[in-house]
Amino acid sequence: MQNIYIFTPIMGIKFLLFPFQWLYLLVTGIRHLMFTTGVRKRASFPLPVICIGNISTGGTGKTPHTKYLAKLLTDNGFRVAIILRGYKRKTKGFIHCNNNHTVSDIGDEAWEYVHRLGSDVNVFVDAKRKKGIKTIIQQFPDTDVVLMDDGYQHFAVKAGFYILLSDYLNPFYNDYVLPIGNLREPRRAKKRADVIVMSKTPKVFSPLIERDLMSQIKPGPGQKVVFSYFDYEKAIPVYSENQNSIELPKNLYSAFLLTGIANPYPLEEHLKRNCIELYTHAFADHHEFTVKEIENITKDFSGYLMKNKAIFTTEKDIARLLNADIKEKLVDLPLFCIPVSIGLHPNKEIDFDNLILDYVKQYSRNS
């Protein structure tokens, strides 16, 4: 079914972009058709491959959900590999990521995986995921399962299990295809998903909200729908030398948020519940902070007279705050990172964890 477009004042002059939208749809449609008809070959692999992606341009929570899956699988004895593009890295080709790599080498998301998941999970970057997975199988033959971060439109790889993420406050069913909206594909692309995850839902979640969302999502035959939320952990100092010297104020009055992620609003809401005033310095996703930008927030912070104050950022942003010139400006300030984990709302009909484990057990090379 084709999307039905209703013009609203909010769309403003965006209707002028419709010719460009149809051009975008034509190009992406031809590309998809080439893979579905076999003109371009898709690769399957002799081990489970789980794709975690979206049809929007970002901000749905792929990284924390991928970490959730990696921990679930490693806790159950599986050897896990994560492969991703390594967005904005200054290197090329296949890299097995480790603690010695910088954000310029592997990108901020891969850096976060390495430093949060540790040696239990192998992390790889390669823009050509098909080639990358082949290399993983050749060089790391004991790998049990591959998690492909952001591969929903990477048709060269035919994953065995697709997880589609959608932001609760920016759901795919209310959005439009680029450049009018933020969708990379039409809404009907949801049909490729085995599981649709509505992420960033409220932690207190009523059955009425769930029923309303289900009526909007309209899952197809066999599709499962899961509702997840962000669970914020205890704030920790960003710089290791501050672990024992800088403490978070017990009665926080003012919070300053420094971040370069797609959608900071869940963290903003979390901070608002734990302080009186919040001042946000938000930049675009994967933004490379400049010294001038850091000077602006330190100036605002130092000029604020209240004593119980602190600066907060995300795990994803840490890698871009380790530059020596930037660190010099921040190292003596109370700068904290707030780690985020994923929680799942209980569902009597769907056990998401067992759904994933059963798939991996069924299709693992040792089964």
Helices and strands as residue ranges (DSSP letters): G 9-17, H 18-36, E 49-53, H 62-75, E 80-84, E 95-96, H 103-106, H 108-117, G 118-120, E 121-125, H 129-139, E 145-149, E 161-167, G 172-174, G 187-192, E 195-199, H 207-217, E 224-232, E 236-237, G 240-242, E 254-259, H 265-272, E 277-282, H 291-303, E 309-313, H 315-318, G 319-321, H 324-330, E 335-337, E 340-344, H 352-363
